[in-house]
Amino acid sequence: MPEKHNMPVSEWAAEDRPRERFIELGARALSTAELLAILIRTGSGDESVVSLTRRLLAENGNSLSRLAGLSVQQLCCYKGIGMTKAVTIQAALEIARRKNAEKPEDRKEIRSSRDLYDYFYPLMADLNYEMCYALFVNQSGKALDCVCVSQGGIDSTVVDVRLIVREAVLRHAVAVAICHNHPSGNSRPSSADDSLTTKIKSACKMMDIQLLDHLIFAGDKYYSYTDNGRL
């Protein structure tokens, strides 16, 4: 009978094809052994890669903490684990350790048009051409991400409303705020600004996303559609 690690992947049992399961079901559906198998890629002798990682975990009490405590040299003492596999395992565990050591990201809370102005100021200050940004907000009212959705000329920019909605959905945002600048220093909205605001609000409403505000940035001044009762 052919050795399993030399057989075509398509002929392996489903449990021995962790990459395919990852793609089909997502990372959380896989066991720890399967996730480790994706990292080290190949088994040894007549032992599949998943069998190898299951054995490795079992011999360490199925504890990632115990596994992380092993040196590269100690890992190499296990049958089927060479230097490359040992380094790969330790690198992955070190990444996990560093991730756990990170402090929770301090996201800025958006409560007013002034908060939006302060958020966008570093992006908009001193620009001599029009830019438009979308800020995506979570259900706690905190900023998730900010994306440039258009860059234009001296007095205009074209915004794709579909892009804004798509980016909001991808980030699981419940609200979005729009900001664009007027290099002229005039903060009054144009008819085109009014039309854009209406389109964005309508598109967001269809996806159950709130349009928090549309801010027009003009140097040390700004115009807020929300503050002016227009949203």
N, C-alpha and C positions, 0 to 999 in steps of 0.2 A: 504493500500500500504506500502511495507517495507520502513523503513527509509534508505535514500540513503547511509549514511555513514556506514550502516550495510550490504549493498548489496555487493556481490562479485565485485571486481574491473572490471572484464571482462564485467559486466552488466552496468557499468557507461557509460554515454555519452562520446564521444571522448574528449570533452573539459574538462571533469572532470578526465581525466587520464593524468596528466601533465608529469609523469615520462615516460610513453610510447611515448608521443609526443617529449619529450626531446631526447630520444634514436633515434627515427626515423628522426627527423628534425633538431636536434641541439638546443643549448641554445638560440640562437638569434631569433629563430622562435617563441619562447614562450613569452607571455605577462608577465608583472611584477607580476600580480596576480598569474599566473601559476608557476612562479619561487618561489614565496613565498609559494605557496601551496606545492611544493616539500619539502620545509624546515619543515613546521609544520605538514604535513602528513595527518592529519585527520580533518574532519569537526565537526559539532556539531548539535545534534538533527536531523531535516530534512534538514539541510543545508550542502551541499557538501563542501569540503575543498576549492575548487576554488571559490564558491559563498562566502564563509567566507572571503577569502583574497580580493576578489573584494569589498566587503562591507567595510572591514577595510581600504582599500586604498581610496575608495570613501568618507568615512567619514573624511579623512585627505587630501582632495583636490587632490587625486591621486599623492601625492608628497612624494617621499621617504625621502626627507629632513625633512618634517614635521613628518613623521613616526619615523625618527631617533631621533627627539627631544623629543619623549615620553619616560618616564621612564618605567621600567618593571611594576611598580605598576599601572601606567596609562594604559598601554596596557591590563592589567588584568581586567580593567573595561569594556572592550568590550566583548559582548556576544560571547562565543565560544573560547575565549583566556584565557588560564590558565597560571600558572607560567612557565611551561616548554616551551610552545609555545612563550611566551613573551621573555624569555631568548634567545631562538633560533633566533628569529627575530632580537633582539638587537645585538647578537653576529655576525650575518651575516652583519648587517649594519656597525658595528664597523670594521669588516674586510675590507669592501668596503672603509670606511673612511681612513684606514691605507694605503690601496693600492693607493688611490688618493694622499696621502701625500708623497709617495715615489718619490725620484728623478729618472729621466730616467736613465736606466742602462748605464754606461760608457763602451762601447765596444771598445776594442783595434782595431785600424785600421791596416790592413795588406797591406803594400805598397812595401815591399822588402824582400829579403831572410834574411836580418838582423833583420827585425821585427819578422819573424818567429823564428829565433834563440833565440831572447830575450823572445818570448812568451813561447817557449818550454824549455828554460834553467831550470826553477824551477822543471820541470817534469823529465828531463833527467840527470841533474848534478849528478855525482858520482855513477851512476848505474853500477853494475858489471855483468849485464845480459841485453839481448836485449829486447827493448820495441818498439812498433810501435803505434803512435797516428795519428788520423785524425782530422784536424781542419776544421770546416765548416764556410763558409764566406757568408755574404749576398750581395745583389746587390750594397750596398754602400761600399763594401770592408772591412766591419767590422766583427770581429770574433763573431760567433753565439754560438758555443759550441765546446768542444774538447772531443774526446772519445778515450779510449785505445782500439785498434782493435786487438792487439796481444801482448802476453808476451812469451818470449822464453828462450833459454839457454844462454850460454856464447858467442856463435858465430853465432846464427841463431834464427829466429822466423818465424812462418808461418802466413801469412796474408790472410784472406778471403776477396777477392775483392768485393763480393756481399754484405758483411756486410757494407763496406764503402759506397757503392752506396745507400743501403737501408737507412742508417742513414742520408745521405745527403738529400734524398728525404723527409724523415720524418720531417726534419728541414727546408724544403723549401730553402735549400742552393743553390746558383748559382755557387759556386766554392768550391774546397776542396784542402787542402795542407796536404801532408803526411810527417811525420818525424819519423825516427827510428835511433837508436844509434848503434855505434860500440864500445863496451867496450874496444877493443884493442887500441883505440886511432888513428887508421888509418881511415881517412875520405874518402879514395878512394872507389867508388862503386864497388861491385862485379858483376859478370854476373847475379847472382840471383836478385840483386838490379835492374839491367837494365831490366830484364824480368818482375819484379813486376811493375816497373814504366810504362812499355808499356801496361800491362794488365789493370792497374788502369786508365790510360789515355783513353784507348779504351772503357772501361766500362762506364766511366763518359761521354764520348762523345755521347754515345747512348742515354743518359738521358739528354743531353744538359747541362751538368755540366762541368765547366772548371777545369782542374787540374792545380792549380797555381804553385806548386813546389813539389819536393820530396827532403827533406833535410836529409842529413846524419850527425848526431850529433856525434862529437868525441872530447869530453872535451871542450877545448877552440877553437877548429877548427870545421868547417863544410863544407860540400860539397852541392852545390845547382845545381840541374839539370837545372833549369831555367837560372841561371847565366852562366852556361857552354853551353848554347844554345842547350840543349838536350830535350827541351819541345816545 
